[in-house]
Amino acid sequence: MESYIPRFRGAVILSILFALVLTLLPIPDELLKWRPEWVALTLVHWALVLPKRMGIIIAWFTGLFLDALYGSSLGQHALGLTIIVFITLRLRLRINPFTLTHQLTVLLIALGSYLLINLWVLGFTGNTPSAWIYWLSLAGSLIAWPIYHWVMMRLFMINNRFDD
């Protein structure tokens, strides 16, 4: 049986800060629409690997911080990230969280919901983005997930093996 523990006490907070830095890094305009949702990927990672440490409260405050960074409507990202963590925690009980195809399925559902909520809020405020280009960040997130998840496991997790 395999179990994972964080390398140090502040691993969750440090990884969220790492994701916020990745979100704010400047990238070329051609790649801007493909930018993965780093904060959402980080929250999904922790909800899959350590579900007892990743809660909806952490997602809510991370979303409020992201709202402040983007200057978006207060609660837009907070609501979306809260729903992502809720969906991931609920679906984790029905899948094998260490299988890539199951992870990608959870990501597709959770990030799709997150982007739908953001699209709804943007439409409500009159800032609707162009049609299909808006969804490229979902594709970018799905492409980046295997590498990002592997890096997060190597940086922030210790594998404990218990042989029965």
Secondary structure as UniProt FT lines:
FT   STRAND          2..6
FT   TURN            9..10
FT   HELIX           11..24
FT   HELIX           29..32
FT   TURN            33..34
FT   HELIX           38..49
FT   TURN            51..53
FT   HELIX           56..70
FT   TURN            74..75
FT   HELIX           76..92
FT   TURN            93..94
FT   TURN            97..98
FT   HELIX           100..125
FT   HELIX           132..135
FT   HELIX           136..156
FT   STRAND          157..161
//
